[in-house]
Amino acid sequence: MAAVSERNAAVIQVTRDSIDVLRADFEQTQRDLLKAEDATKIVEQELRRRFAEAGQENQNLAARIEDMRPLFGQLEAVIEDIRHSIIHVDPALAELARVDAVIQEEIARFYGQTVERDDLLAERLDEIRRYLDTLVRDLRQVVEQRFERVNSRVDGLIDTDRELGYRLSLVEMRLDELRDIDLKLRRELWHLHEASARRRLDQVQAEVDAVNEARRAVEQELVTERPEAGDRRERTGGLS
């Protein structure tokens, strides 16, 4: 019973250590989740800032283009005036027209690239936002599942601890009963030893009494034999 009690105590200690380890793992998981949420917020803030900067750049570029459009009109009017004033310079005008067309194409291409870049940035931001939302949702699901597993395991360990405590209390009660039984057996054994010793003492006392009686009988016989021996000596002396 002592070995069973020690083994149950060791199992209870191991169970408590496991509960402490699970609690430490759960606290570490909560800290990791908080760090992940902080990192997600930082990334979202950075993306918002970059998106705002890109929007501001697009607005500035659009404002510059709008500011340049009247200049283009003025340039076209000046070109028309120059064309009318120097109509005899056809090669130069053709070259200027070609240059103007190239400039218009560059402006249109730059404007198209700007709009396309803005759309790409918006799509990229949406993809990153969806990815972050999916990542946070998956992380929360994993943490919740792990938390549920930890809770179920802790509940099982608590039930095991409670059952072991109940068994230990039963073992302690049984040990107390065995101690009481052992004490009673010891008392009975001492009573038996005492009764046996008294019985032997009575036997020895009876033997001593018998020896004393025999010794007194022998002494009495010796006392009675001595006068008879004296008489026999006197009789023997008279005959001689």
C-alpha positions as CSV (number, residue, x, y, z in Angstrom):
1,M,0.0,0.0,0.0
2,A,2.9,2.4,0.7
3,A,4.3,1.7,-2.8
4,V,0.9,2.3,-4.4
5,S,0.6,5.6,-2.4
6,E,4.1,6.7,-3.6
7,R,3.3,5.8,-7.2
8,N,0.0,7.7,-7.0
9,A,1.9,10.7,-5.6
10,A,4.4,10.5,-8.4
11,V,1.6,10.4,-11.0
12,I,-0.1,13.4,-9.4
13,Q,3.1,15.3,-9.5
14,V,3.7,14.4,-13.2
15,T,0.1,15.5,-13.9
16,R,0.6,18.8,-12.2
17,D,3.8,19.4,-14.1
18,S,2.0,18.6,-17.4
19,I,-0.7,21.1,-16.4
20,D,1.9,23.8,-15.8
21,V,3.6,23.0,-19.1
22,L,0.3,23.3,-20.9
23,R,-0.5,26.6,-19.2
24,A,2.9,27.9,-20.3
25,D,2.3,26.8,-23.9
26,F,-1.1,28.5,-23.9
27,E,0.4,31.7,-22.6
28,Q,3.1,31.5,-25.2
29,T,0.4,31.0,-27.9
30,Q,-1.5,34.0,-26.7
31,R,1.7,36.1,-26.8
32,D,2.4,34.9,-30.4
33,L,-1.1,35.7,-31.4
34,L,-0.8,39.3,-30.0
35,K,2.6,39.7,-31.8
36,A,1.0,38.5,-35.1
37,E,-1.9,40.9,-34.7
38,D,0.5,43.7,-33.9
39,A,2.6,42.8,-37.0
40,T,-0.6,42.7,-39.1
41,K,-1.6,46.1,-37.9
42,I,1.8,47.5,-38.7
43,V,1.7,46.0,-42.2
44,E,-1.8,47.4,-42.8
45,Q,-0.7,50.9,-41.6
46,E,2.3,50.7,-43.9
47,L,0.1,49.7,-46.9
48,R,-2.4,52.4,-46.1
49,R,0.5,55.0,-46.0
50,R,1.9,53.8,-49.3
51,F,-1.5,53.7,-50.9
52,A,-2.1,57.2,-49.7
53,E,1.3,58.3,-51.0
54,A,0.6,56.7,-54.4
55,G,-2.8,58.3,-54.6
56,Q,-1.2,61.7,-53.7
57,E,1.4,61.2,-56.4
58,N,-1.3,60.3,-58.9
59,Q,-3.3,63.4,-57.9
60,N,-0.2,65.6,-58.2
61,L,0.5,64.1,-61.6
62,A,-3.1,64.6,-62.8
63,A,-2.9,68.2,-61.5
64,R,0.3,68.7,-63.4
65,I,-1.2,67.2,-66.5
66,E,-4.3,69.5,-66.1
67,D,-2.0,72.4,-65.6
68,M,-0.1,71.5,-68.8
69,R,-3.2,71.2,-70.9
70,P,-3.8,75.0,-71.3
71,L,-0.1,75.2,-72.2
72,F,-0.6,72.7,-74.9
73,G,-3.5,74.7,-76.2
74,Q,-1.4,77.8,-76.2
75,L,1.4,75.9,-77.9
76,E,-1.1,74.7,-80.5
77,A,-2.3,78.3,-81.1
78,V,1.3,79.5,-81.3
79,I,2.1,76.7,-83.7
80,E,-0.9,77.6,-85.9
81,D,0.2,81.3,-85.8
82,I,3.7,80.3,-86.7
83,R,2.4,77.9,-89.4
84,H,0.4,80.7,-90.9
85,S,3.3,83.2,-90.6
86,I,6.0,80.8,-91.9
87,I,3.9,78.7,-94.3
88,H,6.8,78.6,-96.6
89,V,8.8,76.5,-94.2
90,D,7.0,73.2,-94.7
91,P,9.8,70.9,-93.8
92,A,10.2,72.7,-90.4
93,L,6.5,72.6,-89.8
94,A,6.3,68.9,-90.7
95,E,9.1,68.3,-88.3
96,L,7.4,70.3,-85.5
97,A,4.2,68.4,-86.2
98,R,6.0,65.1,-85.9
99,V,7.6,66.3,-82.7
100,D,4.3,67.4,-81.4
101,A,2.7,64.0,-82.2
102,V,5.6,62.3,-80.4
103,I,5.1,64.5,-77.4
104,Q,1.4,63.8,-77.4
105,E,2.1,60.1,-77.6
106,E,4.6,60.3,-74.8
107,I,2.1,62.2,-72.7
108,A,-0.7,59.7,-73.5
109,R,1.7,56.8,-72.8
110,F,2.8,58.3,-69.5
111,Y,-0.8,59.0,-68.5
112,G,-1.7,55.4,-69.4
113,Q,1.2,54.0,-67.5
114,T,0.2,56.1,-64.5
115,V,-3.4,54.9,-64.5
116,E,-2.2,51.3,-65.1
117,R,0.3,51.6,-62.2
118,D,-2.5,53.0,-60.0
119,D,-4.7,50.0,-60.9
120,L,-1.9,47.5,-60.3
121,L,-1.2,49.1,-56.9
122,A,-4.9,49.0,-56.0
123,E,-5.1,45.3,-57.0
124,R,-1.9,44.5,-55.1
125,L,-3.3,46.2,-52.0
126,D,-6.5,44.2,-52.3
127,E,-4.5,41.0,-52.7
128,I,-2.3,41.8,-49.7
129,R,-5.4,42.7,-47.7
130,R,-7.2,39.5,-48.6
131,Y,-4.0,37.5,-47.9
132,L,-3.6,39.2,-44.5
133,D,-7.3,38.6,-43.7
134,T,-6.9,34.9,-44.6
135,L,-3.7,34.6,-42.6
136,V,-5.2,36.2,-39.5
137,R,-8.4,34.0,-39.9
138,D,-6.3,30.9,-40.2
139,L,-4.1,31.9,-37.3
140,R,-7.1,32.5,-35.2
141,Q,-8.6,29.2,-36.1
142,V,-5.4,27.4,-35.3
143,V,-5.1,29.2,-31.9
144,E,-8.8,28.5,-31.1
145,Q,-8.3,24.8,-32.0
146,R,-5.2,24.6,-30.0
147,F,-6.9,26.4,-27.1
148,E,-9.8,23.9,-27.3
149,R,-7.4,21.0,-27.3
150,V,-5.5,22.4,-24.4
151,N,-8.7,23.0,-22.4
152,S,-9.9,19.5,-23.1
153,R,-6.5,18.1,-22.1
154,V,-6.5,20.2,-19.0
155,D,-10.0,19.1,-18.1
156,G,-8.9,15.5,-18.6
157,L,-5.9,16.0,-16.4
158,I,-8.1,17.7,-13.8
159,D,-10.4,14.7,-13.8
160,T,-7.5,12.4,-13.6
161,D,-6.1,14.4,-10.7
162,R,-9.4,14.3,-8.9
163,E,-9.7,10.6,-9.5
164,L,-6.2,10.0,-8.2
165,G,-6.9,12.2,-5.2
166,Y,-10.0,10.2,-4.5
167,R,-8.0,6.9,-4.8
168,L,-5.3,8.3,-2.6
169,S,-7.8,9.3,0.0
170,L,-9.2,5.7,-0.2
171,V,-5.6,4.3,0.1
172,E,-5.0,6.6,3.1
173,M,-8.3,5.4,4.7
174,R,-7.2,1.8,4.1
175,L,-3.8,2.5,5.5
176,D,-5.5,4.0,8.6
177,E,-7.7,0.9,8.9
178,L,-4.6,-1.4,8.5
179,R,-2.8,0.7,11.2
180,D,-5.7,0.2,13.5
181,I,-5.8,-3.6,12.7
182,D,-2.0,-3.8,13.2
183,L,-2.3,-2.0,16.6
184,K,-5.1,-4.4,17.6
185,L,-3.1,-7.4,16.5
186,R,-0.1,-6.1,18.4
187,R,-2.1,-5.6,21.5
188,E,-3.6,-9.1,21.2
189,L,-0.1,-10.5,20.6
190,W,1.2,-8.8,23.7
191,H,-1.8,-10.1,25.6
192,L,-1.0,-13.6,24.3
193,H,2.7,-13.2,25.2
194,E,1.7,-12.0,28.7
195,A,-0.7,-14.9,29.2
196,S,1.9,-17.4,28.0
197,A,4.5,-15.8,30.3
198,R,2.1,-16.0,33.2
199,R,1.3,-19.6,32.4
200,R,5.0,-20.5,32.2
201,L,5.5,-18.5,35.5
202,D,2.7,-20.5,37.1
203,Q,4.3,-23.8,35.9
204,V,7.7,-22.7,37.2
205,Q,6.2,-21.7,40.5
206,A,4.4,-25.0,40.7
207,E,7.7,-26.8,39.9
208,V,9.5,-24.7,42.6
209,D,6.8,-25.6,45.1
210,A,7.1,-29.3,44.2
211,V,10.9,-29.0,44.6
212,N,10.5,-27.3,47.9
213,E,8.1,-30.0,49.1
214,A,10.4,-32.7,48.0
215,R,13.4,-31.0,49.7
216,R,11.3,-30.6,52.9
217,A,10.3,-34.3,52.7
218,V,13.9,-35.4,52.3
219,E,15.0,-33.2,55.2
220,Q,12.3,-34.7,57.3
221,E,13.4,-38.2,56.4
222,L,17.0,-37.3,57.3
223,V,15.9,-35.9,60.6
224,T,14.0,-39.1,61.4
225,E,16.8,-41.3,60.3
226,R,19.5,-39.7,62.5
227,P,18.1,-40.8,65.9
228,E,17.6,-44.3,64.5
229,A,21.3,-44.3,63.5
230,G,22.4,-43.2,67.0
231,D,20.4,-46.0,68.5
232,R,22.0,-48.5,66.3
233,R,25.4,-47.3,67.2
234,E,24.6,-47.6,70.9
235,R,23.3,-51.0,70.4
236,T,26.4,-52.1,68.5
237,G,28.8,-50.7,71.2
238,G,26.9,-52.5,74.0
239,L,27.2,-55.8,72.2
240,S,30.9,-55.4,71.8
